[in-house]
Amino acid sequence: MIDSKLPVVALTLGDAAGIGPELIARLLNRSGVTERANIVLLGDAWLWQDGQDIANMRVPTQAVQSLAEVRTRADTRLPAFLALNTIAKEQVQRSQPLAACGVSALHLLNLCMDGAKRGEVDAICFAPLNKFALKQGGMNHEDELHHFAQYLGVTGYFCEFNTLGELWTSRVSSHIPLKDAAAMLTTERIVESARLIYKSLQASGTAEPKVAIAAFNPHGGDGGSCGREEIDIIAPAIAELRGSGFAVDGPFPADTIFLKARDGLYQAIVTMYHDQGQIAIKLMGFSKGVTVQGGLPVPITTPAHGTAYDIAGKGQADVNAMLNAFNIACRMGAARL
């Protein structure tokens, strides 16, 4: 039966040398997954078969010839599979970051984004990628988020979110040298980051999120004796946000704010640089975290962990983060639809 209320969620197998194909097999084997979305998997037939072999699972699919066919399928109980030839088996060496894997991954993601531009895809969820392989394969950006933003023509603010259950984090600066993080800290960027995570949480189902703003310096700057960023940059951002009706508090020292969030006082934390939030989130639940690409016109999600080259091909991959990424894509895709 056609269910027009289900969002079309596009899946890709991720880096061909990592655990992605196995994760997708485990995901699509889970009970209830196909009831949440009209799923289309894009990838090479041999690689999809390899992922099923590693997971020791068989996942029936329905062949389609284009993304345009997916939304009007007569029956969405089976995932659609769009078989493409992007990489040959002999080009892949398991557990190695290779240019061919980067080319393949980028090509498939671009096809998904093309589908989103045409209204054929409501959300994208991809298995883990390797940034070095992507750069070898032609990505000219610091990370995939910046590639997505350029490809989709984004001109406004965008940033990466990391989520763990009900807790989301964003960051004012991301994949840059730590020595450059202070120069990226501005009142405008903090305001934009907080607004974006607030609205994204609402799109994911949290009606009235409470947002905490982290400090930049140790002990929140100790009244200016250990840095003035809290006084000169962060506090004015918080005042502007509150004046616009956003429920934000802070700045809180970064070494204590995650305790408050863990206890449910906040649903989001705006951190000032990459590791300030990532270390805490990954310690709290490495195998469950999700990365959401924020500020794009189409929801894009992925597990927060990497390609796990150390266990690739061994049948040991944990599907929990992949499942969480898929569930967020479904919720955000449904809101977009």
C-alpha positions in Angstrom: 0.0 0.0 0.0 1.2 3.5 -0.8 1.6 5.6 2.4 2.1 9.2 1.3 2.6 10.2 5.0 5.9 8.3 5.3 9.0 10.4 4.6 11.3 9.1 1.9 14.6 8.5 3.6 17.7 7.8 1.5 20.4 5.5 2.9 24.0 5.0 1.7 26.5 2.4 2.7 29.2 4.8 3.7 32.9 4.2 3.3 33.2 0.9 1.4 36.3 -0.2 3.4 34.6 0.4 6.8 31.7 -1.0 8.8 29.0 0.9 6.9 27.6 -1.9 4.7 27.3 -4.2 7.7 25.6 -1.4 9.7 23.0 -0.9 7.0 22.3 -4.6 6.9 21.8 -4.7 10.7 19.6 -1.6 10.5 17.3 -2.9 7.9 17.0 -6.2 9.6 15.6 -4.5 12.8 11.9 -5.0 13.5 9.8 -1.9 12.8 12.4 0.0 10.8 10.5 -0.1 7.5 7.3 1.1 9.2 9.0 4.5 10.0 9.9 5.6 6.5 9.7 4.8 2.8 13.3 3.7 2.6 15.6 3.8 -0.5 19.1 2.4 -0.3 21.6 3.6 -2.9 24.8 1.7 -3.5 26.8 -1.0 -5.4 25.1 -4.4 -5.4 28.3 -6.3 -4.6 29.0 -4.1 -1.6 25.4 -4.4 -0.3 25.8 -8.2 -0.6 29.1 -8.0 1.2 27.5 -6.1 4.1 24.8 -8.7 4.4 27.4 -11.5 4.4 29.4 -9.8 7.2 26.3 -9.3 9.3 25.1 -12.8 8.4 21.7 -11.4 7.6 19.5 -11.3 4.5 17.4 -8.2 3.8 14.8 -8.5 1.0 14.6 -5.3 -1.1 12.6 -4.0 -4.1 14.6 -2.9 -7.1 14.0 0.6 -8.4 15.6 2.4 -11.4 15.5 5.9 -10.1 14.7 7.9 -6.9 11.6 9.3 -8.7 10.0 5.9 -8.4 10.3 5.6 -4.6 7.5 7.9 -3.3 4.8 6.2 -5.5 5.8 2.6 -4.8 2.8 0.4 -4.3 4.2 -1.2 -1.2 6.8 0.3 1.2 7.2 -2.7 3.5 10.4 -3.6 1.7 13.2 -1.1 1.3 13.8 0.1 -2.2 17.3 -0.6 -3.6 18.8 1.6 -6.3 21.8 -0.3 -7.6 24.6 1.8 -9.0 28.1 1.1 -10.1 30.4 3.5 -8.2 33.3 1.3 -7.1 34.7 -2.1 -8.1 35.4 -4.8 -5.6 39.1 -4.9 -6.5 39.4 -1.1 -5.7 38.6 -1.7 -2.1 41.1 -2.8 0.5 39.3 -3.3 3.8 40.2 -1.0 6.6 42.2 1.4 4.4 41.2 5.0 3.5 41.3 5.0 -0.2 40.5 7.6 -2.9 38.2 5.2 -4.7 36.1 4.9 -1.6 35.9 8.6 -1.2 34.8 9.1 -4.8 32.1 6.5 -4.4 30.8 7.9 -1.1 30.7 11.5 -2.5 28.9 10.4 -5.7 26.2 8.6 -3.8 25.6 11.5 -1.4 25.4 13.9 -4.3 22.8 11.7 -5.9 20.8 11.8 -2.6 21.0 15.6 -2.5 20.0 15.9 -6.1 16.9 13.8 -5.2 16.2 16.1 -2.3 16.4 19.2 -4.6 13.8 17.5 -6.9 11.5 16.7 -4.0 12.1 13.0 -4.3 13.9 12.6 -0.9 12.8 14.0 2.5 15.9 13.0 4.5 19.3 11.4 4.1 21.0 9.0 6.5 24.5 7.8 5.6 26.7 5.1 7.2 30.1 6.4 8.5 32.6 8.1 6.1 36.3 8.6 6.3 37.4 12.3 5.9 40.8 11.4 4.5 39.3 9.1 1.9 36.8 11.8 1.0 39.6 14.4 0.5 41.6 11.9 -1.6 38.4 11.4 -3.6 38.0 15.0 -4.4 36.3 16.7 -1.5 37.8 20.2 -1.3 36.3 21.2 2.1 37.3 20.7 5.7 34.5 18.2 6.2 31.4 16.7 4.5 29.1 19.3 6.1 30.8 22.1 4.2 30.5 20.0 1.0 26.8 19.5 1.6 26.3 23.2 2.3 28.0 24.2 -1.0 26.3 21.5 -3.0 22.8 22.6 -1.7 23.5 26.3 -2.1 23.3 27.2 1.6 24.1 30.8 2.2 23.0 31.1 5.9 24.5 29.7 9.1 25.1 26.0 9.3 26.9 23.7 11.8 27.2 20.2 13.0 25.1 18.8 15.9 25.9 15.8 18.0 23.1 14.1 19.8 22.9 11.5 22.5 19.3 10.5 23.3 17.5 13.7 24.2 20.6 15.7 24.5 21.9 17.7 21.5 25.1 19.8 21.2 26.3 22.3 18.6 29.6 24.1 18.3 30.6 27.5 17.3 33.8 26.2 15.6 34.4 22.7 14.3 37.1 21.1 12.3 39.8 23.7 12.6 43.1 23.9 14.6 42.5 24.6 18.2 44.8 27.7 18.0 42.2 29.2 15.6 39.1 28.6 17.8 39.3 31.9 19.7 39.2 33.9 16.5 36.1 32.1 15.4 34.2 33.1 18.6 31.8 35.9 17.9 28.5 37.0 19.4 26.8 36.5 16.0 28.0 32.9 15.6 26.9 32.0 19.1 23.5 33.5 18.5 23.1 31.7 15.1 24.3 28.4 16.6 21.8 28.6 19.5 18.9 29.5 17.2 19.7 26.7 14.8 19.9 24.0 17.4 16.7 25.3 19.1 14.7 25.1 15.8 16.2 21.8 14.8 15.2 20.3 18.1 11.7 21.5 17.5 11.7 19.9 14.1 12.8 16.7 15.7 9.9 16.7 18.2 11.0 18.8 21.2 8.4 21.5 21.5 10.2 23.9 24.0 13.9 23.0 24.3 16.1 24.5 27.0 19.5 25.5 25.8 22.7 25.9 27.8 25.6 28.0 26.5 29.1 26.8 27.5 31.9 29.1 28.5 35.1 29.3 26.5 37.7 29.6 29.3 38.5 27.5 32.3 36.1 28.3 35.2 34.0 30.5 32.9 36.8 33.0 32.8 36.8 33.6 36.6 35.3 37.1 36.2 37.8 38.1 33.5 40.9 37.0 35.3 41.2 33.9 33.1 39.9 35.4 29.8 37.2 37.9 28.8 35.4 36.0 26.1 32.5 35.2 28.5 32.1 38.9 29.3 32.7 40.5 25.9 31.3 37.9 23.5 29.2 35.1 25.1 27.1 37.2 27.6 25.9 39.6 24.9 24.9 36.6 22.8 22.8 35.2 25.6 21.2 38.6 26.2 20.3 38.9 22.5 18.8 35.3 22.5 16.7 35.9 25.6 15.5 39.2 24.1 14.3 37.2 21.1 12.4 34.7 23.3 14.8 31.8 23.3 15.1 29.8 26.6 18.9 29.9 27.0 21.1 30.0 30.1 24.8 30.5 30.7 27.7 30.8 30.2 28.4 27.6 32.2 31.9 26.2 32.7 32.3 23.4 30.2 33.5 20.9 32.8 30.2 21.1 34.7 27.4 21.9 32.2 27.2 18.3 30.9 26.3 17.2 34.5 23.2 19.4 34.4 22.3 18.2 30.9 22.8 14.6 31.9 20.3 15.2 34.7 17.7 16.5 32.2 17.9 20.2 33.0 18.8 21.1 29.4 18.1 19.5 26.0 20.9 21.3 24.2 24.4 22.7 24.8 26.1 25.2 22.6 29.8 24.5 22.9 32.6 26.9 21.7 34.8 24.4 19.9 35.0 20.8 18.8 36.4 18.8 21.6 34.6 20.8 24.3 31.5 18.9 23.5 32.7 15.9 21.7 34.7 14.4 24.5 31.8 14.6 26.9 29.2 13.2 24.4 31.4 10.3 23.4 32.2 9.4 27.0 28.5 9.5 27.8 27.6 7.1 25.0 30.1 6.5 22.2 28.1 3.7 20.6 24.8 5.6 20.5 25.7 9.1 19.4 24.5 10.8 16.2 25.7 13.6 14.0 23.1 15.9 12.5 24.1 18.3 9.7 22.4 21.4 10.9 21.2 24.4 8.8 20.7 22.5 5.5 17.4 22.4 3.5 17.2 18.6 3.9 17.9 16.7 7.1 21.1 14.7 6.9 22.2 12.4 9.7 24.9 9.8 10.4 26.4 7.9 13.4 28.8 10.0 15.4 31.4 7.3 15.5 33.7 6.6 12.5 34.4 3.9 10.1 35.8 1.6 12.8 38.5 0.2 10.5 39.8 -2.0 13.3 36.7 -4.1 13.3 35.6 -3.8 9.7 34.6 -7.1 8.2 34.5 -8.9 11.5 30.8 -8.9 12.1 31.2 -6.9 15.4 29.7 -3.5 14.5 27.1 -2.1 16.9 24.0 -0.8 15.1 22.7 1.4 17.9 24.1 4.7 16.6 23.0 3.9 13.1 19.5 3.2 14.3 19.4 6.4 16.3 20.6 8.4 13.2 17.9 6.7 11.1 15.2 7.5 13.7 16.2 11.2 13.8 16.2 11.3 10.0 12.7 9.9 10.0 11.4 12.5 12.5 13.0 15.4 10.7 12.0 14.1 7.3 8.4 13.7 8.4 8.5 17.3 9.7 9.9 18.5 6.3 7.3 16.4 4.4 
